[in-house]
Amino acid sequence: SGWRAAVQARLRGEARPPAGTPVKWPAQAVSLTMDSEVSAVSLSVSRVLLQADHGQEARLTDALLRWGGDEVAQTGWSARAALAFRAFDPRYWVPWPATIGAASRLNGAAQIDVDGRGRGQARVTLEPSTLAGLPVSGSARWQGASAAGRSTVTLTLDAAGNAVTLEGSWPVQPGQGGGAWWTDRKST
């Protein structure tokens, strides 16, 4: 019920290094394609496609953010999405890596399905890639509140042969949601 609006975009342009920075890289043809729908209670994105020269792309699909309506009455909100990226260089799309001289070629995927009570899961896989010229690979996984009342996280990262692994878990009370991660508990 309520209002709905379709939002579509088809944009083409050229990415260049920021003016006034010493960084030099050749201008790249870029394009953005988006198909989505917004309503009073949700944002649904069927596709966002970012493309640049040399086969670089990032593709967001099946994205849904809900903040109202019967579907999220108990959780407050929910979100899900899938992302795939191939030879993707973020410096063409966001400002912070634009001042980095070396190219990035990121390959991987991410999936997220979470709600406002801290339930769900998220996974990111970074296949062998380069970030600012540095070889990187890794993965991350978060599993929300389980039947045992615990959330878990696992992270592995290799950057130029330097590896780190992180595994952790913490208790989550039913209905506690994201507050489980930063709630200050009074000590006696």
N, C-alpha and C positions, 0 to 999 in steps of 0.2 A: 504494500500500500504506500501511498505518498508519491513523491516526485521521482523521476528517473531522467538521466541525460546520457546520451552516447557521447563519448569523447574519442575522436580519431585525430591522428597527426601523421603527416608525411612530410618530413623535413630533410633537406639536403644542404650541405655547406662544406666548409673547409676548416680544418683544425690547424692552428699555427701556435708556435711558442708564444707565451705571454709577452707583451711589449715591455721593454725595459729590463728584461732578464738576459743574462749572458748565454743562456741555453739556446742552442740552434739545432733544429731538426726540420726536415722538409715538411711543407704543408701536406696534409692528407685530406682526401675527399672523404666525407663522413655522411651518414644518413641515419635517421631515426624514424621508425614506423611504430605506431601505437594504436591499438584498438582496445577500448575500455568502456565501462559503464559505471556511473556513479549514481547513488540514490541517497535517501535520507538515512539509511542504515548500513550501507555497504559501498565498497569500491571493488569492482571486478575487472581484472585486466586479462583479456584473453591473449594479448601479445604485446610485448615491447621488444623491438629488434634494433640493436645498435650495430652499425656496420662501418668499417673503414677499409682502406686499400689493403691489398695483399691477403684477402680472406679473413680479416679480423672481424669477429662478431661476438656479441653477447645477446642471449635470447631469454627473456623472462616470459613464462607461460603459466597458465592455470593459477593466476594470483587472485586471491580473494581475501579482503579484509572486511570483517563485520564488526560493527560496534553497537548494533541495536537489533530489535526484532526478537521473535520467539527462539530462533536458533541459538542465540547467545544470552538468553535471559539468566541462565545460571552462572555463566562464566564472565560476563561483562564484554568480552570481545574474543575474536578468533582470527587467525591468519594462516594462510597456506600459500605456497608458491614453489615453482621450480625454475631454476636458472641454469643455463649451460653457456659456457664461454670457450671460444677457440681462438688462439693466437691473439687474444684481446690485450690491447694496450690502454690502460685507464687514463693515461696522460692526455688523450684526445677528448676525454669526456668530463673529467673533474679537475679542479685547479691544483690540488696539492702535488700530484706527480708531474704536472706539466713543466715544472722547473727542473726536473731530473733529466739529465742529458741522455742517459742510456735507455734504450728501448726495453719495453716489457712485452712478453708474449705469454699470457696466462691461459692455461688450458684446464678445464675441470667442470664441475657441476655442483649445485647446491639444491637441497630440498628443505622446506620448512613447513611444519604443521603444528601450531601452538595455540593455546588459549589463555585467557586472563587468570586462570587458576594455576598456571605453571604446569599444565599437562601438555603432552605432545612430544615432538622430537624435531631435531634439526641436524642435517648432515651437510658437510662441505668436503669435496675431494679436489685437491689441487694436484693434477697430473704433472709430470716433469715439465717445468716452465722456466721462464726467466722473469725476474722482477728487477727493473733498473739494471739490467745486465748480469744479475746474480742468479745462478741456477737455484731453483726452489722446487719443493714438492711437499705434500703433506695431506693431512685430513683432520677433520674435527667432527665430533658427534656429541650432541646433547640429548639426553633422554629425560623427559619431565617426570614428575611424581609417579612412581610405580606403585603397585599394590603393596609393596613393602614400605611405602612411605619415604622413598629416597629418590633424589634426582642425581644423575650422573653426567660427567663430562669426560671426554677423552680427546686429546690433541696430540698430533705428531707433526713435526715440522723438520725438514732438512733444508738448510740454506748453505750451499757451497760446501757440503760435507760436514757441516756442524748440525748435529741432530739434537732435538729436544722432544721428550714425551711427557705429557701431563695427564694424570688420571685422578679423578676426584669424585666424591659423592657427598651429599649432605641430606639431613632429614628434612622432610617437608610435611607439615600438618595438612590434613584434608581441608581444602578451601583457602589455604594460606596464599597460594599463587606466588607471584614474583617477589612479594615481600619476604619470602623465606630467605632470599639471598642477602638482604641488607638490613633486616629489622634489627634494631638495637635491643639487646636483651639486658634487663637490669641485673647487675651483679650484687650479691650481698656480702 
